[in-house]
Amino acid sequence: STTTEAIAAPSVCEQPAVAGFTRLECGPIAYELSVPDACVDSSCGVIVDIHGRTQTAERANELTGMREVGNAGGYIVIRPESPYAAWVDMPREARLIREFVEEVLDAFGGDRTRVHVGGGSNGGFMTWQFVCDHADLVASAAPLAAGLTCPFDEEGAPTEEVDVLVFHGTTDTQVQFGAAEAQRDLAVAFWQMVEQDPIADEEDHRWYRWVSQSGAELQFVEFDWEGLTGGHCVPGTEGHGGCGGDNPVRYAEAALAFYQAHPKDG
């Protein structure tokens, strides 16, 4: 339930900054903000969990479980919600979400070295938009089922390296697997990364890894699991939109572990 006692900190969207769960209407974008009690008295990181097309913030959480997983890991979790049930002007929307993240960081004294962004499908494209446009803010990212967003060229490239964990189904027919490979290859080439030994090489999934000279990582999990939506699904989730609860890799837990292992340097 939402708590009502304000802490001695600035407001968020002109409302008192409080621990607990709060839904905020901030201009064109609504936000579900979940703040563990411990984050009132100590500096916590922030996870932004972005929904896919036709979804809501709550539906995104049903698929990823990131609110519960992130809060248990000691993170404030922000779930933005588009008024159009889709992200249609991603550069502008990413900028607006960043402004909200900055408000939350200021209000709760958040740890600016631990701001992480993830999401699936349309939310995965938005995740890459954050990597491309807001690399100075994002410590690490976990896009799922997304393709080409960031061109990694003179007109659009991250200002600094970002650690990225990519998930994509090999049989995804909504966002072709080749599009995820193409986005990966652009990042690997731009950051001059070198392929390392795979983290996993199983019959139903492969987990590859590249590292730059400065130590930035790009990890790429390709999986053959399918659910009711085919290969366009969330690993570790049951029901519509999930790949199955018995998958050996769960998106939320894997993303959290990656976030925890990859804060921003300095």
Backbone hydrogen bonds in HBPLUS format (Angstrom, degrees):
<---DONOR---> <-ACCEPTOR-->    atom                        ^
c    i                          cat <-CA-CA->   ^        H-A-AA   ^      H-
h    n   atom  resd res      DA  || num        DHA   H-A  angle D-A-AA Bond
n    s   type  num  typ     dist DA aas  dist angle  dist       angle   num
A0007-ILE N   A0017-ALA O   3.34 MM  10  6.32 164.4  2.36 165.0 165.7     1
A0009-ALA N   A0007-ILE O   2.82 MM   2  5.56 128.3  2.09 110.7  94.6     2
A0012-VAL N   A0015-GLN O   2.77 MM   3  5.29 154.1  1.83 157.0 159.6     3
A0015-GLN N   A0012-VAL O   3.03 MM   3  5.29 146.5  2.15 106.9 116.6     4
A0020-GLY N   A0035-VAL O   2.83 MM  15  5.03 177.1  1.83 144.1 144.6     5
A0035-VAL N   A0020-GLY O   2.89 MM  15  5.03 167.8  1.90 139.8 141.7     6
A0022-THR N   A0033-LEU O   2.86 MM  11  5.22 157.3  1.91 152.6 160.1     7
A0033-LEU N   A0022-THR O   2.78 MM  11  5.22 174.1  1.78 168.6 167.9     8
A0024-LEU N   A0031-TYR O   2.78 MM   7  5.15 164.7  1.80 155.2 160.3     9
A0031-TYR N   A0024-LEU O   2.77 MM   7  5.15 155.3  1.83 151.8 158.9    10
A0026-CYS N   A0029-ILE O   3.12 MM   3  5.69 153.8  2.19 144.9 150.0    11
A0030-ALA N   A0081-GLU O   3.21 MM  51  5.09 158.9  2.26 149.4 147.3    12
A0081-GLU N   A0030-ALA O   2.73 MM  51  5.09 141.5  1.88 155.7 152.3    13
A0032-GLU N   A0079-ARG O   2.95 MM  47  5.05 161.4  1.98 133.3 139.2    14
A0079-ARG N   A0032-GLU O   2.88 MM  47  5.05 153.8  1.95 144.0 151.8    15
A0034-SER N   A0077-VAL O   2.95 MM  43  5.23 163.6  1.98 157.3 161.5    16
A0077-VAL N   A0034-SER O   3.01 MM  43  5.23 165.6  2.03 149.9 152.6    17
A0039-CYS N   A0036-PRO O   2.94 MM   3  5.44 148.1  2.04 112.7 122.1    18
A0040-VAL N   A0037-ASP O   3.06 MM   3  5.69 167.7  2.07 120.7 123.6    19
A0042-SER N   A0038-ALA O   3.15 MM   4  6.20 129.6  2.42 141.7 155.6    20
A0111-ASP N   A0044-CYS O   2.78 MM  67  5.32 168.9  1.79 131.0 134.7    21
A0076-ILE N   A0045-GLY O   2.97 MM  31  6.25 167.0  1.98 158.8 154.9    22
A0046-VAL N   A0114-ARG O   2.81 MM  68  6.30 152.8  1.88 152.7 161.4    23
A0116-HIS N   A0046-VAL O   2.86 MM  70  6.22 162.6  1.89 159.4 165.2    24
A0047-ILE N   A0076-ILE O   2.82 MM  29  6.22 158.6  1.86 164.1 171.5    25
A0078-ILE N   A0047-ILE O   2.82 MM  31  6.15 165.9  1.84 162.3 166.5    26
A0048-VAL N   A0116-HIS O   2.80 MM  68  6.19 160.1  1.84 153.9 160.4    27
A0118-GLY N   A0048-VAL O   2.90 MM  70  6.26 156.0  1.96 171.2 178.4    28
A0049-ASP N   A0078-ILE O   2.87 MM  29  6.22 160.1  1.91 162.9 169.7    29
A0050-ILE N   A0118-GLY O   2.88 MM  68  6.22 166.7  1.90 150.0 153.7    30
A0055-GLN N   A0052-GLY O   3.20 MM   3  5.56 152.7  2.27 132.0 133.0    31
A0054-THR N   A0085-ALA O   2.57 MM  31  4.71 148.2  1.67 168.4 166.4    32
A0060-ALA N   A0056-THR O   2.98 MM   4  6.24 152.2  2.06 145.5 152.9    33
A0061-ASN N   A0057-ALA O   3.13 MM   4  6.49 148.7  2.24 142.3 150.3    34
A0062-GLU N   A0058-GLU O   2.98 MM   4  6.36 146.3  2.10 144.6 154.3    35
A0063-LEU N   A0059-ARG O   3.11 MM   4  6.42 144.7  2.24 144.4 152.9    36
A0064-THR N   A0060-ALA O   2.94 MM   4  6.19 160.4  1.98 152.5 157.8    37
A0065-GLY N   A0061-ASN O   2.60 MM   4  4.79 144.0  1.73 127.9 140.5    38
A0069-VAL N   A0065-GLY O   3.07 MM   4  6.21 171.9  2.08 158.3 160.6    39
A0070-GLY N   A0066-MET O   2.68 MM   4  5.40 159.2  1.72 140.2 147.6    40
A0071-ASN N   A0067-ARG O   2.94 MM   4  5.91 162.5  1.97 143.0 148.7    41
A0072-ALA N   A0068-GLU O   2.99 MM   4  6.02 160.4  2.03 143.0 148.9    42
A0073-GLY N   A0069-VAL O   3.07 MM   4  6.24 134.6  2.29 135.4 147.5    43
A0073-GLY N   A0070-GLY O   3.06 MM   3  4.97 126.2  2.37  92.5 107.1    44
A0075-TYR N   A0070-GLY O   2.93 MM   5  5.25 156.2  1.98 142.0 143.1    45
A0074-GLY N   A0071-ASN O   2.97 MM   3  5.11 160.8  2.01 107.3 112.6    46
A0085-ALA N   A0082-SER O   3.40 MM   3  5.26 169.9  2.41 104.6 105.9    47
A0093-GLU N   A0089-ASP O   2.89 MM   4  6.01 170.0  1.90 160.2 163.3    48
A0094-ALA N   A0090-MET O   2.80 MM   4  5.72 161.1  1.83 150.0 154.8    49
A0095-ARG N   A0091-PRO O   3.16 MM   4  6.28 150.1  2.26 136.5 144.4    50
A0096-LEU N   A0092-ARG O   3.00 MM   4  6.35 154.5  2.07 149.8 156.5    51
A0097-ILE N   A0093-GLU O   2.92 MM   4  6.16 162.4  1.95 152.1 156.8    52
A0098-ARG N   A0094-ALA O   2.89 MM   4  6.05 154.9  1.95 144.1 151.6    53
A0099-GLU N   A0095-ARG O   3.04 MM   4  6.35 153.3  2.11 144.7 151.2    54
A0100-PHE N   A0096-LEU O   3.15 MM   4  6.54 151.0  2.23 145.4 152.7    55
A0101-VAL N   A0097-ILE O   2.88 MM   4  6.22 161.2  1.92 155.4 160.8    56
A0102-GLU N   A0098-ARG O   2.85 MM   4  6.14 157.7  1.90 155.7 161.6    57
A0103-GLU N   A0099-GLU O   3.07 MM   4  6.37 149.7  2.17 140.6 148.4    58
A0103-GLU N   A0100-PHE O   3.04 MM   3  5.01 114.7  2.48  94.1 110.0    59
A0104-VAL N   A0100-PHE O   2.98 MM   4  6.34 158.1  2.02 154.4 160.0    60
A0105-LEU N   A0101-VAL O   2.88 MM   4  6.15 162.2  1.91 154.5 159.4    61
A0106-ASP N   A0102-GLU O   2.96 MM   4  6.16 158.4  2.00 147.8 153.5    62
A0107-ALA N   A0103-GLU O   2.82 MM   4  6.01 160.8  1.86 151.1 156.9    63
A0108-PHE N   A0104-VAL O   3.03 MM   4  6.09 161.9  2.06 153.9 156.9    64
A0109-GLY N   A0105-LEU O   2.92 MM   4  5.42 110.8  2.41 135.6 147.7    65
A0110-GLY N   A0105-LEU O   2.86 MM   5  4.33 146.0  1.98 124.7 132.5    66
A0114-ARG N   A0111-ASP O   3.08 MM   3  5.63 163.7  2.11 116.8 120.7    67
A0264-LYS N   A0113-THR O   2.68 MM 151  4.68 171.3  1.69 145.2 148.3    68
A0139-ALA N   A0115-VAL O   2.74 MM  24  5.50 170.0  1.75 163.3 166.9    69
A0117-VAL N   A0140-SER O   3.22 MM  23  6.76 152.0  2.31 146.5 154.0    70
A0142-ALA N   A0117-VAL O   2.91 MM  25  6.44 146.7  2.02 144.3 153.3    71
A0144-LEU N   A0119-GLY O   2.94 MM  25  6.04 148.0  2.05 159.6 158.4    72
A0123-GLY N   A0120-GLY O   2.86 MM   3  4.71 137.7  2.04 136.5 124.8    73
A0121-SER N   A0144-LEU O   2.79 MM  23  6.15 142.7  1.92 143.3 154.8    74
A0124-GLY N   A0121-SER O   2.76 MM   3  4.84 129.1  2.02  99.8 115.4    75
A0125-PHE N   A0121-SER O   2.98 MM   4  6.45 148.0  2.09 154.5 163.8    76
A0126-MET N   A0122-ASN O   3.10 MM   4  6.40 152.7  2.18 138.2 145.6    77
A0127-THR N   A0123-GLY O   2.95 MM   4  6.16 139.5  2.12 131.2 142.2    78
A0128-TRP N   A0124-GLY O   3.09 MM   4  6.46 155.0  2.16 147.1 151.7    79
A0129-GLN N   A0125-PHE O   2.97 MM   4  6.32 142.3  2.12 140.5 152.0    80
A0130-PHE N   A0126-MET O   2.98 MM   4  6.37 147.5  2.09 147.7 155.0    81
A0131-VAL N   A0127-THR O   3.09 MM   4  6.49 155.8  2.16 146.3 152.9    82
A0132-CYS N   A0128-TRP O   2.89 MM   4  6.09 156.5  1.94 148.1 154.4    83
A0133-ASP N   A0129-GLN O   2.84 MM   4  5.97 165.1  1.86 153.6 157.1    84
A0134-HIS N   A0130-PHE O   2.71 MM   4  5.01 152.3  1.78 139.3 146.4    85
A0137-LEU N   A0134-HIS O   2.98 MM   3  5.49 150.4  2.07 111.6 120.1    86
A0138-VAL N   A0134-HIS O   3.11 MM   4  6.38 161.9  2.14 155.2 160.6    87
A0141-ALA N   A0163-ASP O   2.95 MM  22  6.46 144.1  2.08 148.6 160.0    88
A0165-LEU N   A0141-ALA O   2.84 MM  24  6.21 160.5  1.87 155.0 161.4    89
A0167-PHE N   A0143-PRO O   3.03 MM  24  6.46 154.9  2.09 154.1 160.0    90
A0145-ALA N   A0167-PHE O   2.95 MM  22  6.27 156.0  2.00 146.1 152.9    91
A0152-PHE N   A0156-GLY O   2.78 MM   4  5.56 109.9  2.27 155.1 169.8    92
A0153-ASP N   A0156-GLY O   3.02 MM   3  5.29 152.1  2.10 119.3 123.1    93
A0156-GLY N   A0153-ASP O   3.20 MM   3  5.29 137.4  2.39 100.4 111.9    94
A0164-VAL N   A0217-GLU O   2.99 MM  53  6.45 154.0  2.06 150.6 157.3    95
A0219-GLN N   A0164-VAL O   2.82 MM  55  6.26 161.5  1.85 159.9 165.7    96
A0166-VAL N   A0219-GLN O   2.77 MM  53  6.09 170.8  1.78 154.6 155.4    97
A0221-VAL N   A0166-VAL O   2.69 MM  55  5.93 177.9  1.69 161.1 161.8    98
A0168-HIS N   A0221-VAL O   2.97 MM  53  6.42 147.1  2.08 166.4 169.6    99
A0223-PHE N   A0168-HIS O   3.11 MM  55  6.44 153.5  2.18 141.3 147.9   100
A0172-ASP N   A0169-GLY O   3.26 MM   3  5.17 165.4  2.28 107.9 108.3   101
A0170-THR N   A0223-PHE O   2.82 MM  53  5.86 163.4  1.84 154.7 159.2   102
A0179-ALA N   A0176-GLN O   2.96 MM   3  5.48 141.3  2.12 111.5 121.8   103
A0180-ALA N   A0177-PHE O   3.10 MM   3  5.37 123.6  2.43 103.4 116.7   104
A0181-GLU N   A0177-PHE O   3.09 MM   4  6.47 158.2  2.14 151.8 158.4   105
A0182-ALA N   A0178-GLY O   2.90 MM   4  6.06 151.0  1.98 140.8 148.7   106
A0183-GLN N   A0179-ALA O   3.07 MM   4  6.31 157.9  2.12 144.6 149.4   107
A0184-ARG N   A0180-ALA O   2.97 MM   4  6.15 160.7  2.01 148.8 154.5   108
A0185-ASP N   A0181-GLU O   2.84 MM   4  6.03 161.9  1.87 150.7 155.5   109
A0186-LEU N   A0182-ALA O   3.07 MM   4  6.27 151.7  2.15 146.1 152.8   110
A0187-ALA N   A0183-GLN O   3.22 MM   4  6.48 161.0  2.26 147.5 151.7   111
A0188-VAL N   A0184-ARG O   2.91 MM   4  6.16 167.2  1.92 159.0 162.8   112
A0189-ALA N   A0185-ASP O   2.97 MM   4  6.02 162.3  2.00 145.4 150.0   113
A0190-PHE N   A0186-LEU O   2.94 MM   4  6.04 164.6  1.96 148.2 153.1   114
A0191-TRP N   A0187-ALA O   2.95 MM   4  6.00 165.3  1.98 154.3 157.9   115
A0193-MET N   A0188-VAL O   2.90 MM   5  5.02 168.3  1.92 149.3 153.1   116
A0192-GLN N   A0189-ALA O   3.15 MM   3  4.89 153.5  2.23  96.2 103.7   117
A0194-VAL N   A0211-VAL O   2.81 MM  17  5.35 163.6  1.83 137.6 139.0   118
A0211-VAL N   A0194-VAL O   2.98 MM  17  5.35 157.0  2.03 135.6 139.8   119
A0196-GLN N   A0209-ARG O   2.81 MM  13  5.56 169.0  1.82 160.7 157.7   120
A0199-ILE N   A0207-TRP O   2.75 MM   8  5.26 142.4  1.89 158.2 167.7   121
A0200-ALA N   A0207-TRP O   3.37 MM   7  4.79 158.8  2.42 124.1 126.6   122
A0207-TRP N   A0200-ALA O   2.80 MM   7  4.79 170.7  1.80 139.0 137.8   123
A0202-GLU N   A0205-HIS O   2.82 MM   3  5.19 145.8  1.94 166.9 166.9   124
A0224-ASP N   A0204-ASP O   2.87 MM  20  5.24 163.0  1.90 158.2 154.6   125
A0206-ARG N   A0222-GLU O   2.88 MM  16  5.41 159.1  1.92 157.8 165.0   126
A0222-GLU N   A0206-ARG O   2.93 MM  16  5.41 154.0  2.00 159.0 165.2   127
A0208-TYR N   A0220-PHE O   2.87 MM  12  5.06 161.5  1.90 147.9 143.5   128
A0220-PHE N   A0208-TYR O   2.95 MM  12  5.06 157.0  2.00 128.8 135.1   129
A0210-TRP N   A0218-LEU O   2.84 MM   8  5.18 152.3  1.91 147.9 157.2   130
A0218-LEU N   A0210-TRP O   2.95 MM   8  5.18 158.3  2.00 143.6 147.2   131
A0212-SER N   A0216-ALA O   2.86 MM   4  5.22 155.1  1.92 146.9 155.1   132
A0215-GLY N   A0212-SER O   3.02 MM   3  5.09 153.2  2.09 102.6 111.2   133
A0227-GLY N   A0230-GLY O   2.92 MM   3  4.95 157.8  1.97 127.3 129.2   134
A0230-GLY N   A0227-GLY O   3.00 MM   3  4.95 148.4  2.11 114.2 111.9   135
A0234-VAL N   A0241-GLY O   2.90 MM   7  6.29 150.2  1.99 139.1 147.4   136
A0237-THR N   A0234-VAL O   3.34 MM   3  5.89 145.3  2.47 144.8 141.1   137
A0243-CYS N   A0234-VAL O   2.95 MM   9  5.39 158.4  2.00 129.6 124.4   138
A0251-TYR N   A0235-PRO O   3.01 MM  16  5.37 170.4  2.02 133.7 132.4   139
A0244-GLY N   A0237-THR O   2.79 MM   7  5.11 147.7  1.89 146.3 145.6   140
A0242-GLY N   A0239-GLY O   3.00 MM   3  5.50 161.7  2.04 133.5 136.5   141
A0247-ASN N   A0244-GLY O   3.39 MM   3  5.83 165.2  2.42 114.9 115.2   142
A0254-ALA N   A0250-ARG O   2.95 MM   4  5.98 163.6  1.98 159.4 164.8   143
A0255-ALA N   A0251-TYR O   2.80 MM   4  5.89 163.0  1.82 158.9 164.1   144
A0256-LEU N   A0252-ALA O   2.89 MM   4  6.06 163.2  1.92 149.2 154.1   145
A0257-ALA N   A0253-GLU O   3.01 MM   4  6.18 165.5  2.03 147.2 151.1   146
A0258-PHE N   A0254-ALA O   3.00 MM   4  6.20 151.7  2.08 143.3 151.4   147
A0259-TYR N   A0255-ALA O   2.82 MM   4  6.11 161.1  1.85 155.4 160.7   148
A0260-GLN N   A0256-LEU O   2.85 MM   4  6.10 167.7  1.87 158.9 161.8   149
A0261-ALA N   A0257-ALA O   3.08 MM   4  6.20 145.0  2.20 138.2 147.1   150
A0262-HIS N   A0258-PHE O   3.04 MM   4  6.10 116.4  2.46 140.1 155.8   151
A0262-HIS N   A0259-TYR O   3.07 MM   3  5.14 150.2  2.16 102.3 111.6   152
